Amino acid sequence: MVQTSALPMAGKRVLLIIGGGIAAFKCHELIRSLRKKGASVRAILTKGGAEFVTPLTIGALTEDKVYQDLFDLTDEAEMGHIELSRQADLVVVAPATADLMAKMAVGLASDLATTTLMATDKPVLIAPAMNVRMWEHPATTRNLATLRGDGVRVVGPNEGDMACGEFGMGRMAEPDEILGAIETILTPRGVLTGTRALVTSGPTHEPLDPVRYIANKSSGKQGHAIAMALAHLGAETTLVSGPTQLSDPTGVNVVHVKTAQEMLAACETALPADIAVFAAAVADWRAEAPANTKIKKIGEASPELKLVPNPDILKTVAQLNAPLRPRLVIGFAAETNDVLAHAKAKRLKKGCDWLVANDVSDGTGIFGGDENEVHLITDKGMEDWPRMGKAEVAIRLAARIAGHIKGAAA
Ligand code: CTP
């Protein structure tokens, strides 16, 4: 018999606000998965939500009353909007429609859902879902920025085919991704416990002689942040880092290397791992025969530099066979032109599962900076993430990784 107290989310209480969108049906699976993990779920069904899913089904899945009307006197006496939010550890809005997001952003309290959202002091997670044009509308962009500023967490949306027949961003995150995001908030140190992660970060230095080397502008900020985010979720994390100015992240096993060859050797030693993220900007070439002593000027002639290719670490690991190949291999693509076309081709060429692409051309301030604007390419398509801090990209990526790994394990 399963001890419910041993379940990872035992005792956690989720208040699920179901908005009016076709994606509401995904809440059935979400409720089931949450309850399987030991969480209790109480649901508020908006008027729009009730057009897509029935209170009967939701009530059967939550094994609780479904709350629908702000002015139901019995409800207000027994469990009003204040009490509903008080008795939850997390409020989840799924689907978060453009209308609900707009109401939240301005603080409208016109029905039970929005009143509860105004009354809550608990963390709030939204899973937006809407037509691509509505998602891209400047009003939604503004509202999203306001909500993020208010501390609201966001999972998804994804790109894909939509119920309205269009294709693009706006499809609600899958139940396993929402579950991953919920676990990250409610059991922040546990969701990746029992897994191993490998992350590469920073540049490599390829010596020409004892004082000179080939390098690049990578700061290591993104890779270090990812290692920290994965460790925070409980993964036993090894960070293989090239030379950077950064301090070692706490809770992470850091291996310092200089060259690409050393980085490959350190990665091979760190395997097996469940997750591997290759964020390092590895030099593609090294000097064939670095000089043992400083190369001297001889007259006016420039020295001939013979370069040979470095091993491709990502490709080498992505093409390993099970059980050595990590379950999820993620590459990065730093591009300066035709970012998406190059990135999509790179994912296939390298054989990795996901690829995080970014534009590092001059003027973006991304290489070495604190912000990043990335596109996540998976086998399901491509998502454009808004520009955000590198730490936030790392947290969001780690949550997606957790959702994927845990979803696959369930
Ligand atoms: N990478 C690697 N080993 C290399 C080169 C790259 O592990 N020798 C990894 C990087 O860590 C990154 C991905 O491969 O995750 C893509 O790196 P990038 O420099 O964009 O690609 P390249 O293969 O070097 O292609 P190009 O420079 O031609 O764009």
Boltz pocket constraint, residues with backbone or C-beta under 6 A from the ligand:
constraints:
  - pocket:
      binder: B
      contacts: [[A, 200], [A, 260], [A, 278], [A, 279], [A, 280], [A, 281], [A, 282], [A, 283], [A, 284], [A, 310], [A, 311], [A, 312], [A, 313], [A, 314], [A, 315], [A, 330], [A, 331], [A, 332], [A, 333], [A, 334], [A, 335]]
      max_distance: 6.0
